[in-house]
Amino acid sequence: MRKTDRVGTALEGIRVLDLTTVVFGPYASLILADYGAEVIKIESPAGDPVREAGPGAEERYAALFLGSNRNKRSVVLDLKRDAAREALLRLADGADVIMHSMRPHKMAALGLEPESVLARNPRLIFAELAGFGAGGPYRERPAYDDIVQGLSGAADLMRRQTGEARYLPTIIADKIGGLTAAHAILAALFQRERTGSGQLVEVPMFEAMTSFLLTEHFHARHFADQDENDHGRAAGYTRILSPWRRPYPTLDGHVCLMPYSDRHWSSFFVETGHPELAADPRLADLGARTRHVDELYGLIAGILATDTTEHWLELCRRLDLPAAPVNRLEDLEHDPHLAEVGFFVELTDATGSYRFPRSPVRLADSAVAPALPPRLGADTAAVLREAGLSEAEITAVRG
C-alpha cells in the first residue's frame, strides 16, 4: 500500500463517550477507535457484561470483550449517583460524540435525554443505538441479536434453505447495527464540519438488519403492483436460497466455486469435459441460470465430486475462475494471504500476550497503533482530571 510521510489519524481530536454494552455499540465505537477517535468507554461498577463472556486469563477480561474493545479507555461511573451523572455531563461538554444503547425511558430516568444534553453542547453528536426506531410499537422493547434475527427474516432465510428455522451462527444483527451506527456517526460528524451543529442520530438494530437482508431478498416485492401471493413474485432471492448453495464435496474435502459471468461458465463446462452444458439454453445467461439454479448447482456438485480439491483449485487458477478451499476458523491464523498482509497482531503487557485481528481498513495517511482493551475503570481518574474535575470531585464520583 502506498504510504506518505504524514503520520496521523483520520479521526484525530474526536472524542467519543461510549455508554453502550455487549456488541452492538462497542463494535461501532471500535471502528471509530480504529480510525483514530479517542473512545472513552463509560461502564457501570460491574462493567460491560461481555467482560465475562468466553475464556479469559483474568477476571473481567474475557474473549468477547477483547474482540470489540481495543484502542479504548475505561471510566467507571455509577449513573444512579448524582455526582457520577454530573461528571458524565461534564465529559459530554467537551465531547464530540455520545452514544448509548439504553431504552429511552431509562435515559430519561437518569436525566440524560438527548434534548437536555444537546442543549449543553450543541456541537455534540448524540447517537441512540436502539433495538427499534422511535414511533413504532416495539420502541420500548428489549432487543438482542437473537430477537432481531427472528424479526428481520434471518431465521426464515435459514428455514427456506435448510428446512429448519435457525439463527445464523454469528451475532450478525449486532454487527450490522454496529457498522450502520459507525457510518451514521461519521456522516453526522461530516455534516457538523459544514454546519457547526451536532444532532440526534437514531440507529435501530431491527431496521438496520432488515434493510441489510432485503438488499437482495426483497426481490420481486420491488414491483409494488404485484400480488405477494403470485407465483414468482415473492420475497427471497432464489439463487441464494437454493439448498444446493454450499461448498461442494470433492474426493478429499470441499471446494467453494463461483463462476459468475457467461464466459466463466462456458470455460468451466468446456474444460471439465461437458461442452454440451455450455450450449444448454437453461445455462446460457444469468437470467436463465437463476431460473434453473437448483439444476445448475446439482450439475456442478456432480462434476466436482469426481476429483480432488487441489485439482479443482488448480483448474480454476488456470481459467481465472473464483474458487477457494474451505478454511476452518482455526486455519485463518495460518492463511498465507492474511499472514502476508499482517492481519493478525500480537500485543503484550505484564499479564501476558494477546492476539487480535486488526482493522480490515488501511488508510495511507492514517496510522493507528493497536492497543489492548482497557481494564475496568483503569482510566477513570485520568479522564475526569482531563475534564477539569478536582480531586475532591473525583473522590465523590468514585464514592
N, C-alpha and C positions, 0 to 999 in steps of 0.2 A: 504493500500500500504506500502511495506517495505521502511523504511527510514534509512539513515545512519547518522552519526554525522556531515558529511560535509554539510555546507550551502553555496551555491554559485549559479552561473547561468551558463547554458550551453554556452551562447554567451557572457560571461563576457569579457569586454575590447573591444568588437566590436562596432565601431561607424558607424551609418548609416545616411547618408543625404538623406532625402526623399523629392523630389520635386514633387511628384505625388499628384493628387487630386481625388475627388469623391470616388470610392470604389475600383477599380482595384488595384491600387498601395497601398493605405492606408491599404487594407486588407492584402496585402503581408507584409508590414512593421509592422503591428500589430502582425503577427505571429512571426517575428523576435524579436519584443519587448517582447512578452510573453516568449521567450526563453532567455531573459536577455540582448539583444543588447540595446545599447543606441541609440534610434531613435530620430533624430532631424528633425522635420517637417519644411521644408522651405516653407513659404507661402508668397503670394503677400500681399500688404497692405489691399486688400479686403478680403483676407482669402480664404480658401477652400470653394467652393460653397456649399458643403453639410453642412456647419455650419448653414445654414438657412433652411435645409430640415427636415420637420417634427415638432412636438411640441417641445417647449423649454421654460424653465423658465427664460432664459435671452437671450439677443441678441448674435448671432453667437455661440450658444452652443446648437444646436438642436439635436434631437434624432438620426438621421442617422450619424451625426458626432460622437456622443458618441459611437455608435456601432462599429466603426472601428479605433478609435484613442486613446485608453487608453495606458498608460505607455509610452507616448512620450513627447517631448519638442517642443515648437513652437518658430521659429525665423522668423521674417518678413524681407524680402529682396525684394526691388523693382529692379528686374534684368534688367530693362531698364536703370538703372543708373550705371555709371562706377564704383562708389565706392562700390555698392552692389555686382556687378559681381566680383570685386576683392576680396571682403570679402568671397564670396562663394568659390572662388578658394583657398583662404587661409584655409577655413574649409576643402576643399577636400584634401589638402596637408596632413592633419592629420586624414583623414577618412579611413575606410576600405571598405565602400560601398557607392556609389552614385546611386540613382535610380530616373528616371524621366518618365513621360508619355506624353511629348510633341512630336509633329511630328518633324522629323529630320530637316526640313528646318527652324523651329522655334528655335531649339537648335543652329543651325549653325548661325542664325542671331544674337544670343547672344554671339557668340564666345565660345560656350561650346560643340564643337564637341568632341566625345569620344577620338579621337587621341590626341588632344591638352591637354585634362585633364589627360589622362593616361601618357602622356609624363612627366607631372609634378610629378605624383605619380604612378610609375609602379606597385605598390602593390595593387592598387585600383581595386575593382570590380565595373565596370561601367555597370549598368543594364538599358537597354532600354525596357520599357513596352509600347508596341505599339499596335495599332489596328490590323496591318497587318505586316507580315515579309518583310525584305529587299529583293529586286529582283523581287517582284511581282507588277502587275499593280495597286493594291489597296494601295500601300505603304503609299502614302501621304494623303489618305482619312481620314476624321474624323470617329471615331467609338465609339459607346456607346453600352450598353448591348442589347438594342432592335435590333440594327443593326446586331450585331453578332448572336443573337438568330435566326434572319431571315436567314442570310447567312449560318450558320453552320448546318441547318436542324432541329433545336429545334422546330421552329414553325410548320414545316412539320410533325414532330412526333406528335404534338398535333392535327394536321389536320387528320392524319391517325387514331388516336384513337377516336377523338370526332366528326370528320366531319367538323371542323372549324379550320382554321389556327389561332393559338393564341400563345402568349408568355407564358412561364412558369411563375407562379406568384412569382418569386424571381429573384434577379439580379444575375442569375447563371453564366452568361458569365464573369462578373466582378470577381466573387468569385473564379471560376475555374481558371481564369487568375491569380488571386492573389495567390492561392495555388501553381500554376505552377511556378510563379516568386519566391516565398519563397523557394521552394526546389531547384530551379536552382541557386539562390544566395548562398544557403548553400553548394551546390555541388562545386561552384566556390571557396568559402572560403576554403573548404576542400582541393581542388587541390592546392590552394595557400600555404597551410601548407606544402605541399611536394615540390613545385617548387619555392616558394618565389615570384611568379609573379601573378599579377592580370590579368584581361581580360575583354573584352566586352561580355556581356550576353544579348541576344535578347529574349524577351518573347512576342510573338504576340498573342493577345487575340483570334483572329479568328482561328488560327491554334490550340491553346490550347483547345478551346471549341470543335472544330471539332474532334480532337483526342479523347477527353473525350467521346463524343457521339458515335463515331464509335467503341469504345471498344466492344460493343455488336451489334451495329446496322450496322456495315459493313457487318456482317452476311455472306451470300453466295458470296458476292463480293470478299472474300478472295481467292476464286478459280478463278484465273486470266484468265483461258481459257474458262470461261463460258460467254455466251451472256447475257448481262444485261436485255434483254427482255424475256429471258426464264422464264417460269412459275416456281416459287420456287427458282429462282436464284437471286432474287432482294435483295437490301439492306433492313434492318429493321428486328429486332428480333421479330418474331410473338407473342411470349408469352407476351412480354412487351407491344406490341401494341394492344392487344385484348381489345375491348371496355368493356369486362366483367371484366377486371383487375381494380378493385376498391374495397373499403371497402364494405362488404356485409351487406345489411339491415337485421336486426333481428326484433323480435316483438317489441322491445322498443328502438332501436338505430342502431348502426353499430358495426361490428367487423372486424378486419384485421386478416386474416388466411392464413398461407403459409406452408402447408405440402410440403416437397420437395423430400425426399427420398422415395423409393418404400415402405419401412416399414411405414413411416408416412402416406402415402395414404391408404395403406391396413388397418391400425389400425383405421384411421378416418372413412372409409366406414363401416367397421365391427361394430364399436362402435355406429355409428349413425343408425344402422339397415338396411344397404344396402350392405350385403356381395356379392351380385351379381356384384356390381360395382368394388369390389376388384378383381374379377376374369375377368373383362371385358378386352379383349385384347387391346382396344383403350387406356386403362389407365394403362397398365402393367408396363411400364418403362418410363424413362424421354423422350426418343425419341418419343414414341407413344403419351404421354401426350402433348408434344409440337405440334405434328401434329394435335391434336384434342383439342387444348387449349380452344377454344370458347365453345365447348360442355362440357368440364370439368368444366370451371368456371360457366357455366349455371347450371350444376348439383349441385355444391356447393351452389350457390345462393338459389336454391330451398330448399335445406336441412336447411340452416341457417335461412331462413325466418320463420321457424316453432317454434322457441323458443327464449328466451331472450338472451341478450348479456352475462350476467353473467353465464347463463347455459353453453354457448359455451366456455367461458373462463375457467370455472372450468373443463369441459371435456378435454380441451387442456392441462391444467396444469397436469391433471391426466395422460394423454397419452404422456406428454413431447413433445407436438406439438407447433411450433411457432405461437403465437396468441397475439393480443393486442386490447384494446379498441381504439377508435379514440379520441385523445386529441384535444381540441380546443387550439389555441395559448395561450389563457388566462389560460388554465389548466396547462401549463408547469411549472409555478412557484410553483404549489402545487403537482406536480408529486412526489410520495414517493421516487422513486429511485434518482431523481435529488436532492431532499431535503437531502437525506442521504449522498450523495457524495459531498455536498456543492457546487453545480453547480452555484448557484446564489450568488453573493456577493453584499454587500451594502457599499458604500463609502460616506463619509460626509465631507463637507467643510463649510465655512462660508455662502455659498449661499443656502445650502440645502443638501438633501440626494439623492443619485443616485444608481440605481440597475443595475447590469451587469451580463451577463453570463460570467463565467471565461473561460480561455483556456480549451479545452477538454482534453489536454495532460497533464499528470503529470509525471515528471521525479524524481526518488528517490533522486538524488544528485543535483538537481537544483531547487531552490526556488525563484520565482519572485512574490513579493508582488504587487497586483494590485494597480494602481494609476489612478486618474482621468485624462481624456484627458486634454490637455493644453488649456488655454485661448489664443486667438490670440496674438502672439508676446510676450507672458509672459517671455520667456527665451532669448530674443534677446541679451540684453546687456551681460548677464552672459556667454552665449555661445561664443560671439565674444571676450570677455576678455580671455576666456579659450584658444582661438585660437591665442592669443598674440596681438590682436589689441589694440591700445592705445585709451584713452578716446576721443581724437580728431578724430581718425579714426572711432570710433563708432558713434560719432555725425555726421560725414559726411555720413556714411552709412544710418543713420536714417533720414537724411535730416532735 
